[in-house]
Amino acid sequence: MSCNAWSSSSLLEFKPHFNSSSCKTRRSFQFAPRASKIATEKKSSSDLPHLVLHDSLEAAGIDTRHARDAREGFCSQISRMTELNGESSIAISRGADLAKVALQIAAEDDSLVSHSSVPLPVSSFISRLDDLSFGFCSNYLPPSGSSPEIFFGNLERYLYVDKGFRRIDSALDARSLYLHSTLTCRSGSATMLSLIYSEVLKMVRITGFLDFDAEIYCPDSLEKSLPRGYDKKKSKISDETHIMTARSLIVKILKNLKDTFWPFQYGQSSSLFLRAVHVANRVYGSSVSQDPTTTNENVSPMEIASAKSAQHRLQRGVWTSVRFGDMRRALAACERLILLHGDNEELRDYAVLLYHCGYYEDCLKHLTLFETSQEREDKRNPINKLEDDAVNILKARINLIMAEEGWNKPSASTSYWSSNYEPW
């Protein structure tokens, strides 16, 4: 439903009856985790191979203090997410503070890109989000006993009409993937708008003005609609696929960033990993028929040129450019997904980025861990077979590189980051 679909004549508008000064902010009403943490059932962070991004940047003389602080804030929040509340809807305020998680992600990426001497003001954007929630509670809450339809109608008119929040495609503006930019520009991805919707809804619940079981319909990328709320008692079976949990929201945020900033944007395959391996195969001279990452031997000259161009930019140290991804933010997204203990394929995707950065030992460790921990749902899937073959070939290539006489670990002066050119 578009923003123009809401008519002020069909919705009730009420005088303020909520005093925000008499209520604590929502940050004071966090629920303590009660179940065992998700991480206890999976490999702990200390058992994972070394995550190289921050250390490699620092070795190249790049200040990473703010990025490290933001990463610690991210880890602190996800450590509060238990198996129970991780699978709870984002309309419920338990465990990790999702707004803080999203802002810590934005703070780290901002530090990696901007080189600013001051960190992103996370607390200021938290206050802005609280003010947005209190604005609804103060001026748009319907009288007690009003129907859920009237409540959600007022909430959606408040957000999408009066406040002007709108949905845009991240391909047109990558800022839509970050919460602080969405709050500032009033335009964001469906995921960010769903998060803002849930934060306002949780504030209403915390302050005691929500007397029914509310749920949020989160549209997928193929839909053009906006997030909306509904009474869970009136939900349909088809609505269940559009309910986003706390864990799936964080994964969605990170995967959106990973997809957007992946340095190898072009190729026949939908697999990010195969695109990256395809670039390596094109650069290092394998013939088209020998390339295990493609199912079609008739690869166009345009694809070969695109692959060589991507590798050339990386060799020159151009780590980010318009429409060609961003190596730093892609690595950061992969590392956070690994820390979140997501899909084991994140280890493999992270490894291929390390390969292109020249960190062969770390790449090999992550590939080995991926192979020992992977559980393929369908090994007959042709994409899965191509990916497995590509992993084996990549491991063989790394072993040959490391066996070459005179090979050394990249030093600070010869590392991937030492010759970086800024994209602007």
For each residue, the residues with C-beta under 8 A, 3 or more apart:
1: 5 6 225 226 228
2: 5 226
3: 6 160 161 166 226
4:
5: 1 2
6: 1 3 10 11 153 156 157 160 161
7: 10 11
8: 11 13 157
9:
10: 6 7 153
11: 6 7 8 150 153 154 157
12: 142 146 150 154
13: 8 140 154
14: 17 139 140 141 142 143
15: 139
16: 138 139
17: 14 141
18: 23 134 137 138 141 207 209
19: 22 23 138
20: 23 134 137 138
21:
22: 19
23: 18 19 20 134 207
24: 28 29
25: 28 130
26: 29 93 130 133 199 202 203 206
27: 30 97 126 130
28: 24 25
29: 24 26 93 206
30: 27 93 97
31: 85 93 94 95
32:
33: 37 80 81 82 85 94 95
34: 82 84
35: 82 83 84 85
36: 40 41 82 83
37: 33 40 79 81 82 83
38: 41 42 81 82 83 86 247 341
39: 42 44 45 79 341
40: 36 37
41: 36 38 83
42: 38 39 341
43: 47 48 341 373
44: 39 47 48
45: 39 48 75 339
46:
47: 43 44
48: 43 44 45 51 338 339 369
49: 362 365 366 369
50: 55 362 365
51: 48 54 335 338 339
52: 55 56 331 354 357 359 362
53: 56 57 328 331 332 335
54: 51 57 58 64 67 68 71
55: 50 52 58 59
56: 52 53 59 60 357 359 415 416 417
57: 53 54 60 62 64 67 112 328 417
58: 54 55 61 62 63 64
59: 55 56 412 415
60: 56 57 412 415 417 418 420
61: 58 412 418
62: 57 58 115 417
63: 58 66 115
64: 54 57 58 67 68 111
65: 68 69
66: 63 69 70 107 108 111 116 118 119 120
67: 54 57 64 70 71 108 111 112 332
68: 54 64 65 71 72
69: 65 66 72 73 107 119
70: 66 67 73 74 104 105 107 108 111 119 120 122
71: 54 67 68 74 75 104 108 336
72: 68 69 75 76
73: 69 70 76 77 100 104 107 122
74: 70 71 77 78 101 104 105 108 336 339
75: 45 71 72 78 79 339
76: 72 73 79 80
77: 73 74 80 81 96 97 100 101 104
78: 74 75 81 96 101 250 339 340
79: 37 39 75 76
80: 33 76 77 95 96 97
81: 33 37 38 77 78 85 86 95 96 246 247
82: 33 34 35 36 37 38 85 86 95
83: 35 36 37 38 41 86 87
84: 34 35 87 88
85: 31 33 35 81 82 88 92 94 95 96 246
86: 38 81 82 83 95 96 245 246 247
87: 83 84 245 246 247
88: 84 85 92 94 95 245 246
89: 92 215 216 243 244 245 246
90: 98 194 195 198 216 218 244 245 246 249
91: 198 201 202 214 215 216 229
92: 85 88 89 202
93: 26 29 30 31 202 205 206
94: 31 33 85 88 246
95: 31 33 80 81 82 85 86 88 246
96: 77 78 80 81 85 86 100 101 246 250
97: 27 30 77 80 100 101
98: 90 101 102 195 198 199 246 249 250
99: 102 103 126 129 179 195 199
100: 73 77 96 97 103 104 122 126
101: 74 77 78 96 97 98 104 105 250 253
102: 98 99 105 106 178 179 192 195 253
103: 99 100 106 107 120 122 125 126 179 180
104: 70 71 73 74 77 100 101 107 108 122
105: 70 74 101 102 108 109 178 253 254 257 336
106: 102 103 109 110 120 178 179 180 181
107: 66 69 70 73 103 104 110 111 119 120 122
108: 66 67 70 71 74 104 105 111 112 332
109: 105 106 112 113 178 257 329 332
110: 106 107 113 114 116 119 120 180
111: 64 66 67 70 107 108 114 115 116 119 120
112: 57 67 108 109 328 329 332
113: 109 110 320 326 328 329
114: 110 111
115: 62 63 111
116: 66 110 111 119
117:
118: 66 121
119: 66 69 70 107 110 111 116 122
120: 66 70 103 106 107 110 111 125 180
121: 118 124 125
122: 70 73 100 103 104 107 119 125 126
123: 126 127
124: 121 127 128
125: 103 120 121 122 128 129 179 180 183
126: 27 99 100 103 122 123 129 130
127: 123 124 130 131
128: 124 125 131 132 183
129: 99 125 126 132 133 183 196 199
130: 25 26 27 126 127 133 134 203
131: 127 128 134 135
132: 128 129 135 136 163 183 196 199 200
133: 26 129 130 136 137 199 200 203 204
134: 18 20 23 130 131 137 138 203
135: 131 132 138 139 140 158 163
136: 132 133 139 140 141 154 155 158 159 200 203 204
137: 18 20 133 134 140 141 203 204 207 209
138: 16 18 19 20 134 135 141
139: 14 15 16 135 136 158
140: 13 14 135 136 137 154 155 157 158
141: 14 17 18 136 137 138 151 154 204 209
142: 12 14 146 150 151 154
143: 14 146
144: 211
145:
146: 12 142 143 150 151
147: 150 151
148: 151 152 212 214 229 230 231 234
149: 152 153 231
150: 11 12 142 146 147 153 154
151: 141 142 146 147 148 154 155 210 229
152: 148 149 155 156 214 228 229 230
153: 6 10 11 149 150 156 157
154: 11 12 13 136 140 141 142 150 151 157 158
155: 136 140 151 152 158 159 197 200 201 229
156: 6 152 153 159 160 161 226 228 229
157: 6 8 11 140 153 154 160 161 162
158: 135 136 139 140 154 155 161 162 163
159: 136 155 156 162 163 165 193 196 197 200
160: 3 6 156 157 163 164 165 166 226
161: 3 6 156 157 158 164
162: 157 158 159
163: 132 135 158 159 160 186
164: 160 161 186
165: 159 160 182 186 187 188 193 196
166: 3 160 186 187
167: 187 188 189 190 193 224 226
168: 172 173 176 187 188 189
169: 172 173 176
170: 173 174 176 177 189 256 260
171: 260
172: 168 169 176
173: 168 169 170 176 187
174: 170 177 260 261
175: 178 181 182 185
176: 168 169 170 172 173 181 182 187 188 189 192
177: 170 174 181 188 189 191 192 253 256 257 260
178: 102 105 106 109 175 181 182 188 192
179: 99 102 103 106 125 182 183 188 192 195 196
180: 103 106 110 120 125 183 184
181: 106 175 176 177 178 184 185 188
182: 165 175 176 178 179 185 186 187 188 189 192 193 196
183: 125 128 129 132 179 180 186 196
184: 180 181
185: 175 181 182 188
186: 163 164 165 166 182 183
187: 165 166 167 168 173 176 182
188: 165 167 168 176 177 178 179 181 182 185 191 192 193 196
189: 167 168 170 176 177 182 192 193 256
190: 167 193 194 218 219 220 221 223 226 227
191: 177 188 194 195 218 244 249 252 253 256
192: 102 176 177 178 179 182 188 189 195 196
193: 159 165 167 182 188 189 190 196 197 226 227
194: 90 190 191 197 198 216 218 227 244 249
195: 90 98 99 102 179 191 192 198 199 249
196: 129 132 159 165 179 182 183 188 192 193 199 200
197: 155 159 193 194 200 201 216 227 228 229
198: 90 91 98 194 195 201 202 216
199: 26 98 99 129 132 133 195 196 202 203
200: 132 133 136 155 159 196 197 203 204
201: 91 155 197 198 204 205 210 214 216 229
202: 26 91 92 93 198 199 205 206
203: 26 130 133 134 136 137 199 200 206 207
204: 133 136 137 141 200 201 207 209 210
205: 93 201 202 208 209 210 214
206: 26 29 93 202 203
207: 18 23 137 203 204
208: 205
209: 18 137 141 204 205
210: 151 201 204 205 214
211: 144
212: 148 231 232 233
213: 231 232 233
214: 91 148 152 201 205 210 229 230 231 232
215: 89 91 229 230 231 232 235 239 243
216: 89 90 91 194 197 198 201 227 228 229 243 244
217: 227 228 229 230 239 242 243
218: 90 190 191 194 227 242 243 244
219: 190 223 224 225 226 227 242
220: 190 223 242
221: 190
222:
223: 190 219 220
224: 167 219
225: 1 219 228
226: 1 2 3 156 160 167 190 193 219
227: 190 193 194 197 216 217 218 219
228: 1 152 156 197 216 217 225
229: 91 148 151 152 155 156 197 201 214 215 216 217
230: 148 152 214 215 217 234 235 239
231: 148 149 212 213 214 215 234 235
232: 212 213 214 215 235
233: 212 213
234: 148 230 231
235: 215 230 231 232 239 240
236: 239
237: 240
238: 241 242
239: 215 217 230 235 236 242 243
240: 235 237 243
241: 238
242: 217 218 219 220 238 239
243: 89 215 216 217 218 239 240
244: 89 90 191 194 216 218 248 249 252
245: 86 87 88 89 90 248 249
246: 81 85 86 87 88 89 90 94 95 96 98 249 250
247: 38 81 86 87 250 251 340
248: 244 245 251 252
249: 90 98 191 194 195 244 245 246 252 253
250: 78 96 98 101 246 247 253 254 340
251: 247 248 254 255 337 340 342
252: 191 244 248 249 255 256
253: 101 102 105 177 191 249 250 256 257
254: 105 250 251 257 258 333 336 337 340 342
255: 251 252 258 259 333 337
256: 170 177 189 191 252 253 259 260
257: 105 109 177 253 254 260 261 329 330 332 333
258: 254 255 261 262 272 330 333 334 337 349
259: 255 256 262 272
260: 170 171 174 177 256 257 325
261: 174 257 258 320 325 326 327 329 330 333
262: 258 259 265 272 275 276 325 330
263: 276 310 313 314 319 324 325 326 327 330 353 356
264: 267 272 275 276 278 279 307 310 325
265: 262 275 310 323 324 325
266: 275 303 306 307 310
267: 264 274 275 278 279 303 306 307
268: 294 295 296 299 303
269: 274 275 278 293 294 383 386
270: 383
271: 274 275 383 386 387
272: 258 259 262 264 275 276 349
273: 276 277 345 348 349 352 387 390
274: 267 269 271 277 278 293 294 383 386 387 390
275: 262 264 265 266 267 269 271 272 278 279 293
276: 262 263 264 272 273 279 280 349 352 353 355 356
277: 273 274 280 281 292 293 352 390 393 394
278: 264 267 269 274 275 281 282 291 293 294 307
279: 264 267 275 276 282 283 307 308 310 311 356
280: 276 277 283 284 311 352 355 356 394 397
281: 277 278 284 286 290 291 292 293
282: 278 279 286 291 304 307 308 311
283: 279 280 307 308 311
284: 280 281 397
285:
286: 281 282 290 291
287: 290 291
288: 291 294 297 298 299
289: 297
290: 281 286 287
291: 278 281 282 286 287 288 294 299
292: 277 281 386 389 390 393
293: 269 274 275 277 278 281 386 390
294: 268 269 274 278 288 291 297 299 386
295: 268 382 386
296: 268 299
297: 288 289 294
298: 288
299: 268 288 291 294 296 303 304
300: 303 304
301: 304 305
302: 305 306
303: 266 267 268 299 300 306 307
304: 282 299 300 301 307 308
305: 301 302 308 309
306: 266 267 302 303 309 310
307: 264 266 267 278 279 282 283 303 304 310 311
308: 279 282 283 304 305 311 312
309: 305 306 312 313
310: 263 264 265 266 279 306 307 313 314 324
311: 279 280 282 283 307 308 314 315 356
312: 308 309 315 316
313: 263 309 310 316 318 321 324
314: 263 310 311 317 318 319 327 356 357 416
315: 311 312
316: 312 313 419 421
317: 314 416 417 418 419 420 421
318: 313 314 321 420 421 423
319: 263 314 326 327 328 417 420 423
320: 113 261 324 325 326 327 328 329 423
321: 313 318 324 325 423
322: 423
323: 265
324: 263 265 310 313 320 321
325: 260 261 262 263 264 265 320 321 330
326: 113 261 263 319 320 329 330
327: 261 263 314 319 320 330 331 353 356 357 416
328: 53 57 112 113 319 320 331 332
329: 109 112 113 257 261 320 326 332 333
330: 257 258 261 262 263 325 326 327 333 334 353
331: 52 53 327 328 334 335 350 353 354 357
332: 53 67 108 109 112 257 328 329 335 336
333: 254 255 257 258 261 329 330 336 337
334: 258 330 331 337 338 346 349 350 353
335: 51 53 331 332 338 339 350
336: 71 74 105 254 332 333 339 340
337: 251 254 255 258 333 334 340 342 343 346
338: 48 51 334 335 341 342 346 347 350
339: 45 48 51 74 75 78 335 336
340: 78 247 250 251 254 336 337
341: 38 39 42 43 338
342: 251 254 337 338 346
343: 337 346
344: 347 348 370 373 374 375
345: 273 348 349 370 374
346: 334 337 338 342 343 349 350
347: 338 344 350 351 366 367 369 370 373
348: 273 344 345 351 352 366 367 370 374 387 391
349: 258 272 273 276 334 345 346 352 353
350: 331 334 335 338 346 347 353 354 366
351: 347 348 354 355 362 363 364 366 367 370 394
352: 273 276 277 280 348 349 355 356 363 394
353: 263 276 327 330 331 334 349 350 356 357
354: 52 331 350 351 357 359 360 362 363 366
355: 276 280 351 352 358 359 360 363 394 398
356: 263 276 279 280 311 314 327 352 353
357: 52 56 314 327 331 353 354 416
358: 355 410 415 416
359: 52 56 354 355 362 363 410 416
360: 354 355 363 364 398 401 402
361: 364 365 402 409
362: 49 50 52 351 354 359 365 366
363: 351 352 354 355 359 360 366 367 394 398
364: 351 360 361 367 368 395 398 399 402
365: 49 50 361 362 368 369
366: 49 347 348 350 351 354 362 363 369 370
367: 347 348 351 363 364 370 371 391 394 395 398
368: 364 365 371 372 395
369: 48 49 347 365 366 372 373
370: 344 345 347 348 351 366 367 373 374 391
371: 367 368 374 391
372: 368 369
373: 43 344 347 369 370
374: 344 345 348 370 371
375: 344
376: 379 381 384 388
377: 381
378: 381 384
379: 376 384 385 388
380: 384 385
381: 376 377 378 384 385
382: 295 385 386
383: 269 270 271 274 386 387
384: 376 378 379 380 381 387 388
385: 379 380 381 382 388 389
386: 269 271 274 292 293 294 295 382 383 389 390
387: 271 273 274 348 383 384 390 391
388: 376 379 384 385 391 392
389: 292 385 386 392 393
390: 273 274 277 292 293 386 387 393 394
391: 348 367 370 371 387 388 394 395
392: 388 389 395 396
393: 277 292 389 390 396 397
394: 277 280 351 352 355 363 367 390 391 397 398
395: 364 367 368 391 392 398 399
396: 392 393 399 400
397: 280 284 393 394 400 401
398: 355 360 363 364 367 394 395 401 402
399: 364 395 396 402 403
400: 396 397 403 404
401: 360 397 398 404 407
402: 360 361 364 398 399 407
403: 399 400 407
404: 400 401 407
405:
406:
407: 401 402 403 404
408: 411
409: 361
410: 358 359 414 415 416
411: 408 414 415
412: 59 60 61 415 418
413: 418
414: 410 411 418
415: 56 59 60 358 410 411 412 418
416: 56 314 317 327 357 358 359 410 420
417: 56 57 60 62 317 319 420
418: 60 61 317 412 413 414 415
419: 316 317
420: 60 317 318 319 416 417
421: 316 317 318
422:
423: 318 319 320 321 322
424:
